[in-house]
Amino acid sequence: MKQRKHLFITTALITMLVFGIFITGCSSDSNDNDANNNSPVAGTDNAPSNTPSNDQTNTPAEAPKEVVLQYVTADEVKADIEANKDIIIIDIQPEKDFKKNHIVGAIPTYAYPADTNELKQNLAKEIDTIMASEAPVYVLCPGGKTGANNTVKFYFEQGVPNERLFIIENGQKGWPHKELIESTK
């Protein structure tokens, strides 16, 4: 009986250990990425210092192996538009939604939710435009979630630097600046 109890406790502890390692090792919490991300984020003071720390002296910066999702607010995008800053707005809304309303100057791709090869081909059509510029790329989808995440990941995989890729928070549905909306009939 004592051996059975000992075996049960040992098995339970090993199972909890394996489960704990699995959960923490497979976490996709964006806060984990933010803590390790030294890339500047639009509208924040996260720009890296010009003074290298001891561990970075004379070592080239490593490009991230996985995309780090970065966000930009509607107010920041509005300020960039009004200041005539060089930006690229990739709008992935479905065609009927884009024609109903979209941000002035947005490039339509009709790629929402950017989860199939066919939809990704719509995104691929804009790679030359993106790569010919050094401007930040603001991705707009209906709600600022899955489709935008898929789009940013696709462009990152195509070689667009992570520090140029941003998702417009809350997407088209959350865009508050009606004066910067137009429709195409």
ZADO-1210 file (C-alpha; in nm, 4 decimals, padded with zeros to 6 digits):
<atoms>
<atom x="00.0000" y="00.0000" z="00.0000" code="MET" pos="1"/>
<atom x="00.2843" y="00.2396" z="00.0885" code="LYS" pos="2"/>
<atom x="00.4596" y="00.1643" z="-00.2438" code="GLN" pos="3"/>
<atom x="00.1383" y="00.2317" z="-00.4345" code="ARG" pos="4"/>
<atom x="00.0949" y="00.5694" z="-00.2668" code="LYS" pos="5"/>
<atom x="00.4594" y="00.6576" z="-00.3374" code="HIS" pos="6"/>
<atom x="00.4174" y="00.5541" z="-00.7040" code="LEU" pos="7"/>
<atom x="00.0982" y="00.7605" z="-00.7337" code="PHE" pos="8"/>
<atom x="00.2634" y="01.0715" z="-00.5861" code="ILE" pos="9"/>
<atom x="00.5727" y="01.0322" z="-00.8064" code="THR" pos="10"/>
<atom x="00.3588" y="00.9895" z="-01.1191" code="THR" pos="11"/>
<atom x="00.1464" y="01.2921" z="-01.0270" code="ALA" pos="12"/>
<atom x="00.4544" y="01.5105" z="-00.9708" code="LEU" pos="13"/>
<atom x="00.6143" y="01.4066" z="-01.3011" code="ILE" pos="14"/>
<atom x="00.2869" y="01.4707" z="-01.4854" code="THR" pos="15"/>
<atom x="00.2568" y="01.8173" z="-01.3298" code="MET" pos="16"/>
<atom x="00.6191" y="01.8962" z="-01.4181" code="LEU" pos="17"/>
<atom x="00.5765" y="01.7895" z="-01.7813" code="VAL" pos="18"/>
<atom x="00.2469" y="01.9782" z="-01.8076" code="PHE" pos="19"/>
<atom x="00.4063" y="02.2917" z="-01.6559" code="GLY" pos="20"/>
<atom x="00.6977" y="02.2808" z="-01.8984" code="ILE" pos="21"/>
<atom x="00.4590" y="02.2318" z="-02.1901" code="PHE" pos="22"/>
<atom x="00.2366" y="02.5234" z="-02.0900" code="ILE" pos="23"/>
<atom x="00.5173" y="02.7722" z="-02.0260" code="THR" pos="24"/>
<atom x="00.7205" y="02.6553" z="-02.3238" code="GLY" pos="25"/>
<atom x="00.4262" y="02.6947" z="-02.5617" code="CYS" pos="26"/>
<atom x="00.2986" y="03.0242" z="-02.4287" code="SER" pos="27"/>
<atom x="00.2156" y="03.2843" z="-02.6937" code="SER" pos="28"/>
<atom x="00.1533" y="03.5650" z="-02.4475" code="ASP" pos="29"/>
<atom x="00.2436" y="03.8902" z="-02.6226" code="SER" pos="30"/>
<atom x="00.3779" y="04.0291" z="-02.2946" code="ASN" pos="31"/>
<atom x="00.6619" y="03.7766" z="-02.3123" code="ASP" pos="32"/>
<atom x="00.7550" y="03.9123" z="-02.6538" code="ASN" pos="33"/>
<atom x="00.7265" y="04.2742" z="-02.5456" code="ASP" pos="34"/>
<atom x="00.9738" y="04.2241" z="-02.2620" code="ALA" pos="35"/>
<atom x="01.2376" y="04.0965" z="-02.5023" code="ASN" pos="36"/>
<atom x="01.1615" y="04.3340" z="-02.7868" code="ASN" pos="37"/>
<atom x="01.3975" y="04.6255" z="-02.8346" code="ASN" pos="38"/>
<atom x="01.2298" y="04.7411" z="-03.1558" code="SER" pos="39"/>
<atom x="01.0854" y="05.0896" z="-03.1485" code="PRO" pos="40"/>
<atom x="00.7072" y="05.0951" z="-03.1385" code="VAL" pos="41"/>
<atom x="00.5188" y="05.3837" z="-03.2956" code="ALA" pos="42"/>
<atom x="00.4030" y="05.6331" z="-03.0378" code="GLY" pos="43"/>
<atom x="00.6210" y="05.5024" z="-02.7541" code="THR" pos="44"/>
<atom x="00.9604" y="05.5751" z="-02.6074" code="ASP" pos="45"/>
<atom x="01.0836" y="05.2185" z="-02.6664" code="ASN" pos="46"/>
<atom x="01.3492" y="05.3220" z="-02.9159" code="ALA" pos="47"/>
<atom x="01.6807" y="05.1562" z="-02.8342" code="PRO" pos="48"/>
<atom x="01.9519" y="05.3687" z="-02.6803" code="SER" pos="49"/>
<atom x="02.2441" y="05.4770" z="-02.8969" code="ASN" pos="50"/>
<atom x="02.4800" y="05.3667" z="-02.6207" code="THR" pos="51"/>
<atom x="02.5452" y="04.9932" z="-02.6464" code="PRO" pos="52"/>
<atom x="02.5348" y="04.7867" z="-02.3308" code="SER" pos="53"/>
<atom x="02.8328" y="04.5688" z="-02.2425" code="ASN" pos="54"/>
<atom x="02.6734" y="04.2575" z="-02.3891" code="ASP" pos="55"/>
<atom x="02.5933" y="04.4296" z="-02.7217" code="GLN" pos="56"/>
<atom x="02.9255" y="04.5984" z="-02.7922" code="THR" pos="57"/>
<atom x="03.0605" y="04.5147" z="-03.1379" code="ASN" pos="58"/>
<atom x="02.7976" y="04.2483" z="-03.2067" code="THR" pos="59"/>
<atom x="02.5546" y="04.2799" z="-03.4943" code="PRO" pos="60"/>
<atom x="02.1885" y="04.2969" z="-03.4049" code="ALA" pos="61"/>
<atom x="02.0087" y="03.9710" z="-03.4641" code="GLU" pos="62"/>
<atom x="01.6913" y="03.9774" z="-03.6686" code="ALA" pos="63"/>
<atom x="01.3992" y="03.8241" z="-03.4826" code="PRO" pos="64"/>
<atom x="01.3278" y="03.4651" z="-03.5839" code="LYS" pos="65"/>
<atom x="00.9585" y="03.5025" z="-03.5105" code="GLU" pos="66"/>
<atom x="00.7429" y="03.8026" z="-03.5801" code="VAL" pos="67"/>
<atom x="00.6710" y="04.0299" z="-03.2851" code="VAL" pos="68"/>
<atom x="00.3272" y="04.1851" z="-03.3254" code="LEU" pos="69"/>
<atom x="00.3342" y="04.5622" z="-03.2846" code="GLN" pos="70"/>
<atom x="00.0381" y="04.7955" z="-03.2687" code="TYR" pos="71"/>
<atom x="-00.0330" y="05.1538" z="-03.3645" code="VAL" pos="72"/>
<atom x="-00.3367" y="05.3541" z="-03.2524" code="THR" pos="73"/>
<atom x="-00.5860" y="05.5244" z="-03.4799" code="ALA" pos="74"/>
<atom x="-00.4708" y="05.8605" z="-03.3389" code="ASP" pos="75"/>
<atom x="-00.1080" y="05.7845" z="-03.4325" code="GLU" pos="76"/>
<atom x="-00.2086" y="05.6852" z="-03.7864" code="VAL" pos="77"/>
<atom x="-00.4212" y="05.9997" z="-03.8177" code="LYS" pos="78"/>
<atom x="-00.1274" y="06.2143" z="-03.7046" code="ALA" pos="79"/>
<atom x="00.1003" y="06.0466" z="-03.9621" code="ASP" pos="80"/>
<atom x="-00.1544" y="06.1018" z="-04.2403" code="ILE" pos="81"/>
<atom x="-00.2084" y="06.4672" z="-04.1469" code="GLU" pos="82"/>
<atom x="00.1692" y="06.5248" z="-04.1275" code="ALA" pos="83"/>
<atom x="00.2068" y="06.3699" z="-04.4751" code="ASN" pos="84"/>
<atom x="00.4505" y="06.1126" z="-04.3373" code="LYS" pos="85"/>
<atom x="00.5577" y="05.8335" z="-04.5675" code="ASP" pos="86"/>
<atom x="00.3426" y="05.5393" z="-04.4556" code="ILE" pos="87"/>
<atom x="00.1861" y="05.2386" z="-04.6257" code="ILE" pos="88"/>
<atom x="-00.1626" y="05.1325" z="-04.5163" code="ILE" pos="89"/>
<atom x="-00.2474" y="04.7791" z="-04.6280" code="ILE" pos="90"/>
<atom x="-00.6237" y="04.7263" z="-04.5995" code="ASP" pos="91"/>
<atom x="-00.7278" y="04.3606" z="-04.6050" code="ILE" pos="92"/>
<atom x="-01.1048" y="04.4114" z="-04.5691" code="GLN" pos="93"/>
<atom x="-01.3294" y="04.2167" z="-04.8058" code="PRO" pos="94"/>
<atom x="-01.3995" y="04.4114" z="-05.1254" code="GLU" pos="95"/>
<atom x="-01.7583" y="04.5104" z="-05.0361" code="LYS" pos="96"/>
<atom x="-01.6464" y="04.6426" z="-04.6961" code="ASP" pos="97"/>
<atom x="-01.3520" y="04.8320" z="-04.8466" code="PHE" pos="98"/>
<atom x="-01.5802" y="04.9971" z="-05.1026" code="LYS" pos="99"/>
<atom x="-01.8234" y="05.0954" z="-04.8263" code="LYS" pos="100"/>
<atom x="-01.5553" y="05.2657" z="-04.6162" code="ASN" pos="101"/>
<atom x="-01.1790" y="05.2737" z="-04.5872" code="HIS" pos="102"/>
<atom x="-00.9032" y="05.5051" z="-04.4709" code="ILE" pos="103"/>
<atom x="-00.7908" y="05.7608" z="-04.7295" code="VAL" pos="104"/>
<atom x="-00.4837" y="05.6323" z="-04.9137" code="GLY" pos="105"/>
<atom x="-00.5225" y="05.2705" z="-04.8028" code="ALA" pos="106"/>
<atom x="-00.4145" y="05.0017" z="-05.0490" code="ILE" pos="107"/>
<atom x="-00.6910" y="04.7425" z="-05.0947" code="PRO" pos="108"/>
<atom x="-00.5885" y="04.3762" z="-05.0977" code="THR" pos="109"/>
<atom x="-00.9223" y="04.2036" z="-05.0248" code="TYR" pos="110"/>
<atom x="-00.7206" y="03.9416" z="-04.8355" code="ALA" pos="111"/>
<atom x="-00.9254" y="03.9059" z="-04.5157" code="TYR" pos="112"/>
<atom x="-00.8670" y="03.6832" z="-04.3167" code="PRO" pos="113"/>
<atom x="-00.5365" y="03.6104" z="-04.4972" code="ALA" pos="114"/>
<atom x="-00.5463" y="03.2437" z="-04.4051" code="ASP" pos="115"/>
<atom x="-00.5375" y="03.0682" z="-04.7444" code="THR" pos="116"/>
<atom x="-00.2845" y="03.0624" z="-05.0261" code="ASN" pos="117"/>
<atom x="-00.5317" y="03.2431" z="-05.2522" code="GLU" pos="118"/>
<atom x="-00.5771" y="03.5283" z="-05.0034" code="LEU" pos="119"/>
<atom x="-00.2034" y="03.5434" z="-04.9362" code="LYS" pos="120"/>
<atom x="-00.1503" y="03.5897" z="-05.3113" code="GLN" pos="121"/>
<atom x="-00.3573" y="03.9077" z="-05.2791" code="ASN" pos="122"/>
<atom x="-00.1105" y="04.0250" z="-05.0143" code="LEU" pos="123"/>
<atom x="00.1876" y="03.9197" z="-05.2275" code="ALA" pos="124"/>
<atom x="00.0839" y="04.1664" z="-05.4985" code="LYS" pos="125"/>
<atom x="00.1943" y="04.4511" z="-05.2679" code="GLU" pos="126"/>
<atom x="00.5357" y="04.3146" z="-05.1679" code="ILE" pos="127"/>
<atom x="00.7187" y="04.5162" z="-05.4364" code="ASP" pos="128"/>
<atom x="00.5506" y="04.8367" z="-05.3147" code="THR" pos="129"/>
<atom x="00.6434" y="04.7593" z="-04.9548" code="ILE" pos="130"/>
<atom x="01.0026" y="04.6575" z="-05.0299" code="MET" pos="131"/>
<atom x="01.0627" y="04.9637" z="-05.2495" code="ALA" pos="132"/>
<atom x="01.0063" y="05.1836" z="-04.9447" code="SER" pos="133"/>
<atom x="01.1386" y="05.2138" z="-04.5932" code="GLU" pos="134"/>
<atom x="00.8036" y="05.3436" z="-04.4654" code="ALA" pos="135"/>
<atom x="00.6186" y="05.1754" z="-04.1828" code="PRO" pos="136"/>
<atom x="00.3476" y="04.9335" z="-04.2963" code="VAL" pos="137"/>
<atom x="00.0175" y="04.9732" z="-04.1124" code="TYR" pos="138"/>
<atom x="-00.2137" y="04.6744" z="-04.1541" code="VAL" pos="139"/>
<atom x="-00.5870" y="04.7327" z="-04.1282" code="LEU" pos="140"/>
<atom x="-00.8451" y="04.4574" z="-04.1052" code="CYS" pos="141"/>
<atom x="-01.2099" y="04.4661" z="-04.0015" code="PRO" pos="142"/>
<atom x="-01.1397" y="04.4221" z="-03.6298" code="GLY" pos="143"/>
<atom x="-00.7612" y="04.4416" z="-03.5825" code="GLY" pos="144"/>
<atom x="-00.7138" y="04.0805" z="-03.4809" code="LYS" pos="145"/>
<atom x="-00.6700" y="03.7523" z="-03.6685" code="THR" pos="146"/>
<atom x="-00.6571" y="03.8810" z="-04.0255" code="GLY" pos="147"/>
<atom x="-00.4097" y="04.1543" z="-03.9322" code="ALA" pos="148"/>
<atom x="-00.1959" y="03.9056" z="-03.7376" code="ASN" pos="149"/>
<atom x="-00.1909" y="03.6697" z="-04.0377" code="ASN" pos="150"/>
<atom x="-00.0982" y="03.9563" z="-04.2702" code="THR" pos="151"/>
<atom x="00.1893" y="04.0781" z="-04.0534" code="VAL" pos="152"/>
<atom x="00.3216" y="03.7217" z="-04.0231" code="LYS" pos="153"/>
<atom x="00.2987" y="03.6751" z="-04.4015" code="PHE" pos="154"/>
<atom x="00.4891" y="03.9956" z="-04.4801" code="TYR" pos="155"/>
<atom x="00.7515" y="03.9130" z="-04.2156" code="PHE" pos="156"/>
<atom x="00.8011" y="03.5706" z="-04.3765" code="GLU" pos="157"/>
<atom x="00.8470" y="03.7490" z="-04.7122" code="GLN" pos="158"/>
<atom x="01.1357" y="03.9532" z="-04.5706" code="GLY" pos="159"/>
<atom x="00.9699" y="04.2746" z="-04.4540" code="VAL" pos="160"/>
<atom x="01.1577" y="04.3824" z="-04.1383" code="PRO" pos="161"/>
<atom x="00.9576" y="04.3328" z="-03.8188" code="ASN" pos="162"/>
<atom x="01.0226" y="04.6902" z="-03.7053" code="GLU" pos="163"/>
<atom x="00.8236" y="04.8198" z="-04.0060" code="ARG" pos="164"/>
<atom x="00.5094" y="04.6104" z="-03.9466" code="LEU" pos="165"/>
<atom x="00.2236" y="04.7430" z="-03.7324" code="PHE" pos="166"/>
<atom x="-00.1396" y="04.6488" z="-03.6778" code="ILE" pos="167"/>
<atom x="-00.3885" y="04.9344" z="-03.6486" code="ILE" pos="168"/>
<atom x="-00.5615" y="04.8739" z="-03.3149" code="GLU" pos="169"/>
<atom x="-00.9331" y="04.7857" z="-03.3298" code="ASN" pos="170"/>
<atom x="-00.9333" y="04.7720" z="-03.7107" code="GLY" pos="171"/>
<atom x="-01.1753" y="04.9494" z="-03.9417" code="GLN" pos="172"/>
<atom x="-01.4676" y="04.8922" z="-03.7019" code="LYS" pos="173"/>
<atom x="-01.2846" y="05.0864" z="-03.4315" code="GLY" pos="174"/>
<atom x="-01.1595" y="05.3693" z="-03.6549" code="TRP" pos="175"/>
<atom x="-01.2903" y="05.6913" z="-03.4915" code="PRO" pos="176"/>
<atom x="-01.1752" y="05.9510" z="-03.7451" code="HIS" pos="177"/>
<atom x="-01.4644" y="05.9751" z="-03.9914" code="LYS" pos="178"/>
<atom x="-01.3003" y="06.2695" z="-04.1713" code="GLU" pos="179"/>
<atom x="-01.0328" y="06.0272" z="-04.2993" code="LEU" pos="180"/>
<atom x="-01.2840" y="05.7739" z="-04.4323" code="ILE" pos="181"/>
<atom x="-01.3855" y="05.7535" z="-04.7941" code="GLU" pos="182"/>
<atom x="-01.6005" y="05.5170" z="-04.9943" code="SER" pos="183"/>
<atom x="-01.5724" y="05.3796" z="-05.3452" code="THR" pos="184"/>
<atom x="-01.8934" y="05.3041" z="-05.5286" code="LYS" pos="185"/>
</atoms>
